[in-house]
Amino acid sequence: MSQEQSSQTPNITDIKRIAVCGGSLGRERRSFIRGQVVDVGITDLMKADGLWDLVTGLFKGEENNITPFLDFSLAPVRKPVLKIEVYDKQNQKVYVSGKIKADEDGFFSCEIRDKLPPGFYEFQVHLEGLDSFRQYSKDLAHLNSNEDSILGKSTIVGKGKLRILGEDYDGYIVTSDIDQTYLATDIHSGKGKFSALFETPNQKQALPGMPELYQELRIYLNNAPLAFISASPHFFRRTMLATIAKDNVQIESLHLKYLEGTIKGVFDKVVGTIFNPLELFQNGFKPAWTRTKKFLGASYQSLFDQMSYKLSILLYDRVYQPTNSKEILLGDNTESDYMIFTLYQLICLGEIEGDVLEEYLYNLNFLGRDAITRDAAKRIRLLGEENTRIHGKLNPVDLSIINRTGHGPNENEMRKKVKEALPNGLYEKCFSNKQAFHGTEGAMGMAIILAAEGYLATEQILSIAAGMIGKMLEGKLVEENYLLHLVETLTIPPNAEGTKRQVLEGLRSAFGTG
């Protein structure tokens, strides 16, 4: 590196401790806050507390430069001891937690059982101390070499948004996938997945019309909450939060996958097996070898597959939702969203439960993958039972839409795959009056189905269409004629055909094409 280049490289002079959270959505009597405490290397310029956005965990001006790769190397803080404080819109403190001990990787969680009135809140994460001698020694060594360090001077290490819904809330909650549903991420090649690590928020492009679709849904559905669930690793969080803010999309929560937890779980299981060989082989070598292969294979697949992770998150979120709230699910056909959304509804209905559910999940092979371990199957079963205990056997999903990209099956193929994977006749029994999901193409297809079902006004679709003009869609520029062609060739259910005709008439009138 030349001297000139070296002089232009920011000089890391200190460490700032931050808590990165993704927001939270709960109900009056039960809500949940989670996050991770990490250490960030900073320059002298970045020492001013007033220039940090503690909600996103980013220094002001850094929003356009952050990448997942930069966050991959963030140092987790071992076993921090924390306190959560919740404030209302008048900045009045309404809740204070007890001491919260995070794990060895800095991940923490706090369940709130105190009754909070419906509304919008802000929570603060306070650092109380450390429960790890190794981390304490590391901090001490840094402080001794840097007397002016800000490392131990600030007790508020993070903030987040908390929204509470009334127990009687019977409105809508929108839950959406991210890659190939909201963002045009190339997840079909190794190069694309690798490149995603180095993309800044400005380089991450939304699928044309999707930001506008989320915005219009929130308007029409009276400020309905929006939750994002992605199988991207947790170190994408700050980049994703900055991307979502750039697109002017308001969200309540963002779920990302904790990959190191999966790896650590495999390691712990292997170590436990080595030290407990009698338990492993108590039924003979062959069954033990079969179980071991199944566990390792499913654990490896779960690093890349979404089935176990997304199904668990949907069920977990449902625990904290009001019983009569209704969900709109948005996903895509590049992985298994359509199967996940169907299973979620069946579990909520209690149509598959207990031992039958656990064995079904453990033996499920979908798209050639065994992605559900025994432990994951048990966890999903327990979440299903908890939802039944809280809400009864009730399907909260009003509408489920799958973005049909060119990298996955069409609607009929999706439905065929789901029916073949489910116990015989179960799909027909439970979805005789409405389909478990609809497949369509992009924001316009989703918007037309949503309008036909009463979740959007037809005129709002024109705003979504306007947001698509001039954007790139699968390598093509979206201009007026191309947009008309997209709408004309959409895959939609029969009851949406009238809405589609109205939209085409409106677009032709707006474009002056008659």
C-alpha positions in Angstrom: 0.0 0.0 0.0 1.4 3.4 -0.9 2.0 6.2 1.7 -0.8 8.2 0.0 -3.3 5.3 0.2 -2.3 4.7 3.8 -2.9 8.3 4.8 -6.5 8.1 3.4 -7.4 5.0 5.4 -9.4 5.8 8.5 -7.3 5.2 11.6 -9.2 3.1 14.2 -8.2 4.5 17.6 -10.9 3.2 19.9 -13.8 0.8 20.5 -17.5 1.6 20.9 -19.8 -0.9 22.4 -23.3 -1.1 20.8 -26.4 -3.2 21.0 -27.8 -4.0 17.6 -31.6 -4.7 17.7 -34.2 -5.2 15.0 -37.3 -3.7 16.6 -40.2 -5.6 18.2 -43.9 -6.2 17.9 -46.0 -7.5 20.8 -49.3 -7.3 22.5 -50.5 -5.7 25.7 -49.7 -8.6 28.1 -46.7 -10.1 26.3 -43.9 -8.7 24.2 -40.3 -9.6 23.5 -37.1 -7.7 22.9 -33.9 -9.1 21.5 -30.5 -8.0 20.1 -26.7 -8.5 20.2 -24.0 -6.5 22.0 -20.8 -6.1 19.9 -17.7 -3.9 19.8 -17.1 -1.6 16.9 -13.8 -0.1 16.0 -14.1 3.7 15.6 -12.0 6.7 14.7 -11.5 9.9 16.7 -14.2 11.6 14.7 -16.7 8.9 15.7 -16.3 9.4 19.4 -19.1 11.9 19.7 -22.1 10.2 21.1 -24.5 12.7 19.5 -23.5 11.5 16.0 -24.5 7.9 16.6 -28.0 6.5 15.7 -28.4 4.0 18.5 -31.5 2.5 16.8 -29.6 1.3 13.7 -26.2 1.1 15.5 -24.6 3.3 12.8 -22.5 6.4 12.9 -24.3 9.2 11.0 -22.9 9.3 7.5 -22.0 5.6 7.7 -25.4 4.5 6.4 -24.3 4.5 2.8 -21.0 2.7 3.4 -21.9 -0.2 5.7 -21.7 -3.7 4.3 -22.4 -7.2 5.8 -18.7 -8.0 5.3 -17.7 -5.1 7.6 -20.0 -6.4 10.3 -18.9 -10.0 9.9 -15.8 -9.3 11.9 -17.5 -7.3 14.7 -16.4 -8.7 18.0 -19.2 -10.1 20.1 -19.1 -9.0 23.7 -19.0 -12.1 26.0 -21.8 -12.3 28.6 -22.7 -8.6 29.1 -25.1 -7.9 31.9 -27.9 -5.6 30.7 -31.0 -3.7 31.7 -33.9 -2.8 29.4 -35.9 0.4 29.9 -39.1 1.2 27.9 -40.3 4.8 27.3 -43.6 6.0 25.9 -44.1 8.9 23.4 -44.0 11.4 26.2 -40.6 10.0 27.1 -42.0 8.6 30.4 -40.4 5.4 31.6 -43.0 2.7 31.7 -41.0 -0.4 32.2 -37.6 -1.5 33.7 -36.4 -5.0 33.4 -34.3 -7.0 35.9 -30.8 -7.9 35.1 -30.4 -9.6 31.8 -27.4 -11.9 31.1 -26.5 -12.3 27.5 -24.8 -15.3 26.1 -21.1 -15.8 25.1 -21.8 -14.2 21.7 -23.6 -11.2 23.2 -27.1 -12.2 22.2 -29.8 -11.2 24.7 -33.5 -11.4 25.1 -36.1 -9.9 27.4 -39.8 -11.0 27.7 -42.1 -8.3 29.0 -45.1 -9.6 30.9 -46.1 -6.2 32.4 -49.2 -4.8 30.7 -48.3 -2.0 28.3 -51.1 0.0 26.7 -51.3 -0.2 22.9 -49.0 2.3 21.2 -45.5 3.1 20.0 -42.5 2.9 22.4 -38.8 3.2 22.4 -36.6 0.8 24.5 -33.1 1.5 25.7 -30.4 -1.1 26.3 -28.2 -0.3 29.3 -24.9 -2.0 30.0 -24.7 -2.9 33.7 -21.4 -4.9 33.6 -19.8 -8.1 32.4 -20.2 -11.7 33.6 -17.1 -13.0 31.8 -13.6 -12.7 33.2 -12.1 -13.1 29.8 -14.1 -10.2 28.4 -13.3 -8.1 31.5 -9.6 -8.8 31.1 -9.8 -7.8 27.4 -11.6 -4.6 28.3 -9.0 -3.8 31.0 -6.1 -4.3 28.6 -7.7 -1.9 26.1 -8.4 0.7 28.7 -4.9 0.6 30.1 -3.5 1.2 26.7 -6.0 4.0 25.9 -6.8 6.2 28.9 -9.2 8.3 27.0 -11.3 5.4 25.6 -15.1 5.8 25.5 -15.5 2.0 25.9 -16.7 2.3 29.5 -18.1 5.8 29.6 -21.6 5.2 28.0 -24.2 3.0 29.7 -26.8 3.3 26.9 -25.5 0.9 24.2 -28.5 0.7 22.0 -32.1 1.6 21.3 -35.0 0.1 19.4 -38.7 0.6 18.5 -41.4 -1.4 20.3 -45.0 -1.5 19.1 -47.7 -2.9 21.3 -51.1 -4.0 19.8 -54.2 -4.3 21.9 -55.3 -7.7 23.0 -58.6 -7.0 21.1 -56.7 -5.9 17.9 -58.4 -7.6 15.0 -56.6 -5.8 12.2 -53.8 -7.0 10.0 -50.1 -7.8 10.4 -48.0 -8.1 7.2 -45.0 -10.5 7.3 -42.7 -10.5 4.3 -39.6 -12.4 3.2 -36.7 -10.2 1.9 -34.6 -11.8 -0.9 -36.5 -12.1 -4.1 -39.6 -10.8 -2.4 -38.5 -7.3 -1.4 -34.9 -7.1 -2.6 -33.5 -8.2 -6.0 -30.8 -10.3 -4.5 -29.0 -12.8 -6.7 -29.3 -15.9 -4.5 -29.1 -18.3 -7.3 -25.3 -18.4 -7.7 -22.3 -18.6 -5.5 -21.0 -15.4 -7.0 -24.3 -13.6 -6.2 -24.3 -14.8 -2.6 -20.7 -13.8 -2.2 -21.3 -10.3 -3.8 -24.2 -9.7 -1.3 -21.6 -9.6 1.5 -20.0 -6.5 -0.1 -23.1 -4.5 -1.1 -23.8 -1.2 0.5 -27.4 -0.1 1.1 -27.3 2.0 -2.1 -26.2 -1.1 -4.1 -29.0 -3.2 -2.7 -31.9 -2.7 -5.1 -35.5 -3.3 -4.3 -37.7 -5.3 -6.7 -39.5 -2.5 -8.7 -42.7 -1.4 -6.9 -42.1 -3.3 -3.6 -41.3 -0.4 -1.4 -44.4 1.4 -2.7 -46.4 -1.7 -2.1 -45.4 -1.9 1.6 -46.1 1.9 2.0 -49.6 1.6 0.4 -50.5 -1.4 2.4 -49.7 0.4 5.6 -51.8 3.4 4.5 -54.9 1.3 3.5 -54.7 -1.1 6.4 -54.7 1.7 9.0 -51.0 1.5 9.9 -50.8 -2.3 9.9 -47.5 -3.5 11.3 -44.8 -4.9 8.9 -42.3 -7.6 9.9 -39.5 -8.9 7.8 -38.1 -12.4 8.1 -35.0 -13.3 6.2 -32.6 -16.3 6.2 -29.7 -13.9 5.7 -27.1 -14.1 8.6 -27.4 -11.8 11.6 -24.4 -9.8 10.6 -26.5 -8.4 7.7 -28.7 -6.5 10.3 -27.2 -3.0 10.2 -27.0 -3.1 6.4 -30.6 -4.3 6.1 -31.8 -1.6 8.5 -30.0 1.1 6.5 -31.4 -0.4 3.2 -35.0 -0.4 4.6 -34.6 3.2 5.8 -33.3 4.2 2.4 -36.4 2.8 0.7 -38.7 4.7 3.2 -40.2 1.5 4.4 -41.4 1.5 8.0 -41.1 -1.8 9.8 -41.8 -3.1 13.3 -39.3 -6.0 13.4 -36.5 -7.6 11.4 -35.6 -11.3 11.9 -32.3 -12.6 10.6 -30.7 -16.0 11.0 -28.0 -16.7 13.7 -25.7 -19.0 11.8 -23.1 -19.3 14.5 -25.8 -20.8 16.7 -26.4 -23.6 14.3 -22.7 -24.3 14.0 -22.2 -24.2 17.7 -25.2 -26.5 18.2 -23.6 -29.1 15.9 -20.3 -28.8 17.8 -22.0 -29.2 21.2 -24.0 -32.2 19.9 -20.8 -33.9 18.6 -18.9 -33.2 21.9 -21.8 -34.6 23.9 -21.9 -37.7 21.7 -18.2 -38.3 22.2 -18.5 -38.1 26.0 -21.8 -40.2 26.1 -21.1 -43.1 23.7 -23.2 -45.5 25.7 -26.3 -43.4 25.1 -25.5 -43.1 21.4 -25.2 -46.9 20.9 -27.8 -48.1 23.4 -30.0 -49.3 20.5 -27.2 -50.6 18.4 -24.6 -49.3 16.0 -26.8 -49.1 12.8 -29.6 -46.9 14.3 -26.9 -44.7 16.0 -25.1 -44.2 12.6 -28.4 -43.4 10.9 -29.3 -40.8 13.5 -25.8 -39.3 13.3 -26.0 -39.0 9.5 -29.4 -37.5 9.7 -28.4 -34.9 12.3 -25.2 -33.8 10.5 -26.9 -33.7 7.1 -29.9 -31.7 8.4 -27.7 -29.4 10.3 -25.5 -28.7 7.3 -28.6 -28.1 5.1 -30.1 -25.8 7.8 -27.2 -23.4 7.2 -28.7 -22.7 3.8 -32.3 -23.8 3.9 -35.2 -21.7 5.3 -37.7 -24.3 6.3 -36.9 -24.9 10.0 -35.8 -21.3 10.7 -38.8 -19.4 9.1 -41.4 -21.8 10.4 -40.1 -21.4 13.9 -40.0 -17.6 13.6 -43.6 -17.4 12.2 -44.8 -19.6 15.1 -42.8 -17.6 17.7 -44.1 -14.3 16.4 -47.6 -15.6 16.6 -47.2 -16.2 20.3 -46.8 -12.4 20.7 -49.7 -11.4 18.4 -53.3 -10.8 19.5 -55.6 -13.8 19.0 -57.9 -12.1 16.5 -55.2 -10.4 14.4 -55.0 -11.4 10.8 -51.9 -12.0 8.8 -50.8 -11.3 5.2 -47.8 -13.4 4.2 -45.5 -12.4 1.3 -42.7 -14.7 0.0 -41.2 -16.1 -3.2 -40.7 -19.4 -5.0 -36.9 -19.6 -5.0 -36.8 -21.7 -1.8 -39.7 -23.1 0.2 -41.8 -20.2 1.3 -45.0 -21.7 -0.1 -44.4 -24.9 1.9 -43.5 -23.0 5.0 -46.6 -20.8 4.8 -48.8 -23.8 4.3 -47.3 -25.7 7.2 -47.7 -22.7 9.4 -51.4 -22.5 8.7 -51.9 -26.3 9.3 -50.0 -26.1 12.6 -52.1 -23.1 13.8 -55.2 -25.0 12.8 -54.1 -28.0 14.9 -54.5 -30.2 11.9 -51.1 -31.7 12.5 -49.8 -31.6 16.0 -48.0 -33.5 18.8 -46.0 -36.6 18.1 -47.4 -36.8 14.5 -46.1 -33.3 13.8 -42.7 -34.0 15.3 -42.2 -37.2 13.3 -43.6 -35.6 10.1 -41.1 -32.7 10.3 -38.2 -34.9 11.3 -38.8 -37.2 8.2 -39.8 -34.4 5.9 -37.7 -34.1 2.7 -38.7 -31.1 0.6 -36.9 -30.1 -2.6 -34.4 -32.9 -1.9 -33.4 -31.5 1.5 -33.6 -32.9 5.0 -33.4 -29.6 6.8 -35.2 -30.2 10.1 -33.3 -31.8 12.9 -34.9 -33.7 15.8 -34.3 -30.7 18.1 -35.8 -28.3 15.5 -38.8 -30.6 15.1 -39.4 -30.6 18.9 -39.0 -26.8 19.0 -41.6 -26.3 16.3 -44.0 -28.8 18.0 -43.7 -26.9 21.3 -44.3 -23.6 19.6 -47.4 -25.0 17.9 -48.7 -26.3 21.2 -48.1 -22.9 22.9 -50.0 -21.2 20.1 -52.9 -23.6 20.5 -52.9 -23.0 24.3 -53.0 -19.2 23.8 -55.1 -18.7 20.7 -56.9 -22.0 20.2 -57.0 -23.9 16.9 -57.2 -20.8 14.6 -55.7 -20.0 11.3 -54.5 -16.3 11.4 -53.5 -16.2 7.7 -56.0 -14.3 5.6 -53.9 -14.2 2.5 -50.6 -15.6 1.4 -48.9 -14.5 -1.9 -45.7 -16.0 -3.5 -43.7 -14.0 -5.9 -43.2 -16.3 -8.9 -39.7 -15.6 -10.2 -38.1 -17.4 -13.1 -35.9 -19.3 -10.7 -38.6 -21.5 -9.2 -41.8 -23.4 -10.0 -45.0 -21.9 -11.3 -48.2 -21.9 -9.1 -49.5 -25.3 -10.2 -46.1 -26.9 -9.6 -45.8 -25.2 -6.2 -49.2 -26.5 -5.2 -48.4 -30.0 -6.5 -45.1 -30.1 -4.5 -46.9 -29.1 -1.3 -49.7 -31.7 -1.7 -47.1 -34.4 -2.4 -45.1 -33.4 0.7 -48.2 -33.3 3.1 -50.0 -36.3 4.5 -52.4 -37.6 1.9 -55.6 -35.5 1.5 -54.7 -32.9 4.2 -54.3 -30.0 1.7 -57.7 -30.7 0.1 -59.4 -31.0 3.6 -58.1 -27.7 4.9 -58.0 -25.5 1.8 -61.2 -26.4 0.0 -62.7 -22.9 0.4 -59.5 -20.9 -0.1 -56.0 -21.7 -1.3 -53.1 -21.8 1.1 -51.2 -19.4 -1.2 -51.4 -17.6 -4.6 -48.5 -17.4 -7.0 -48.0 -14.3 -9.1 -45.3 -12.0 -10.6 -43.8 -9.2 -8.7 -45.3 -6.1 -7.1 -48.0 -5.6 -9.7 -49.3 -9.1 -9.4 -49.3 -8.9 -5.6 -51.0 -5.5 -5.6 -53.8 -6.7 -7.9 -54.5 -9.8 -5.8 -54.4 -7.6 -2.6 -56.9 -5.1 -4.2 -59.2 -7.9 -5.4 -59.3 -9.3 -1.8 -60.0 -5.8 -0.3 -56.6 -5.0 1.2 -55.7 -2.2 -1.3 -57.7 0.4 -3.3 -57.4 0.0 -7.0 -56.1 3.6 -7.4 -53.2 2.8 -5.1 -51.9 0.3 -7.6 -51.2 3.2 -10.0 -48.9 4.7 -7.3 -47.1 1.3 -7.2 -46.8 1.3 -11.0 -45.4 4.8 -11.0 -42.7 3.6 -8.6 -41.7 0.9 -11.1 -41.1 3.2 -14.1 -37.4 3.6 -14.8 -36.3 0.7 -12.6 -34.6 -2.5 -13.8 -36.4 -5.8 -13.5 -34.5 -8.9 -14.4 -32.1 -7.0 -16.6 -34.9 -5.0 -18.4 -35.8 -1.4 -18.0 -39.4 -0.9 -16.9 -41.0 1.6 -19.3 -44.6 2.1 -20.2 -45.1 -0.6 -22.8 -43.1 -3.2 -20.8 -45.2 -2.5 -17.7 -48.5 -2.9 -19.7 -47.1 -6.2 -21.0 -46.3 -7.3 -17.4 -49.8 -6.6 -16.2 -51.4 -8.3 -19.2 -49.5 -11.5 -18.7 -49.8 -11.7 -14.9 -50.7 -15.0 -13.2 -53.7 -14.1 -11.0 -56.8 -16.0 -9.6 -60.1 -15.7 -11.4 -61.6 -13.3 -8.8 -58.8 -10.8 -9.6 -59.4 -10.5 -13.3 -61.9 -7.6 -12.9 -59.3 -5.7 -10.9 -56.6 -6.4 -13.5 -58.9 -4.9 -16.2 -59.4 -1.8 -14.2 -55.7 -1.4 -13.6 -54.9 -1.8 -17.3 -57.5 0.8 -18.2 -56.0 3.2 -15.6 -52.5 2.6 -16.9 -53.4 3.1 -20.6 -55.2 6.3 -19.7 -52.2 7.6 -17.7 -49.9 6.6 -20.5 -52.1 8.1 -23.2 -52.3 4.8 -25.1 -56.0 4.6 -25.0 
